[in-house]
Amino acid sequence: MTLARRQIAKLVSNQTGCTDDLAYRAVGALFDSMRETLLLGDRVEIRGFGTFEVKPTKGKPAARNPRTNEITPVPPHRLVRFRPGKIIREDMKKAMPS
């Protein structure tokens, strides 16, 4: 199941008792702040949940487009990595079917 921003805001609204509009604006502000922080190259650590961080990748001298067989260089770029926190890792292990 995939949750959209509006659905996350609805869950927050139900759990906190605030209005849907207020929850939507709060969730939006949280995501905007996280995005701005990551764009600056800083980490976002949410205790008990996990860490988002920007990692640079190395460029590759050549990569092949499988549709056209065209060889193109791949420049270095940045990726956002998520590392789950201890609580989520433990919960995921418990949730694994035997």
N, C-alpha and C positions, 0 to 999 in steps of 0.2 A: 504494500500500500504506500502511496506517495502522498505526503501532506503538502498542501499549498500554504502560502502565507496566511490566507484568509482562514483556513482550517486550523492552523496553529493558533491564530488569534481567538478563534471560537473556543478552543480548548482552554486557553488562558482565561477567557471571559467566564467560562463555566466554573473553573477552579477558584477564581478570585472573587467572583460576584460583581466585577466591574462591567461596564457596558461593552458591547461588541466593538463599537467605534474606538473607545479608549484602548482596548486591548489590541486592536489592529494598528493603531498609531504607535503603541509601545513596542510591539513586535517589529514593526517597520523601523523604528528608531534604533532598536537593538541590532538588527541586521545591517542597517546603514553604518552604524558605529563600528561594527566588526569589519565590514568591507573597507572603510576608510583606514582603519588600523592596519589591515593586511596590505593595502596598497602602499602604505608607508614602509612596509617590510618588517613590521613588528609582530610579535606573537599575541594571540588571544587565548588566554588560559581561563577556563571556567572550571573551578574546583568541583570535583565530584562528577564532572561530565567529560572533559577532555581538553585538548590543546589544538588550536589551528596555527600553523606556521607556514611561512613562505620559504620554499627551498629553490635555489637556482638549479637549473639543469645544464648539462654540457651540450653544446651543439654537436651535430654529426656532419661529417664531410659530405655524406651522400645518403639519400633515402629514395626508394623507388615508389612511384605512384602505381598501385596494382592495376588500375584501370587503363592507364596509358603507357605504362612502362617507362615513363619519363623520370630521369634522375634529377633530383633537386637537393640543394643543401638545406640542412635544418639548423637554423640559428639557435643560440642559447636562449632560454626563456625561464620564466618562474612559474612554479606550481604551488598551489595551496595543499598542504598535507594535514590530515586530521589524525591525531593519536588519541584513542579513547582513554578515559581515566580508569583507575583501578575498579571503581564500582561498576562501571559499564562492562568492563572485561569480565569481572566475576559473574555478573548477571547473565552475560552471553554464554558463559560456560555452563551455567545452571540450566539455561533454556535449550541447550543442545539435546536433540532426541538421542536416545541410546540405541 
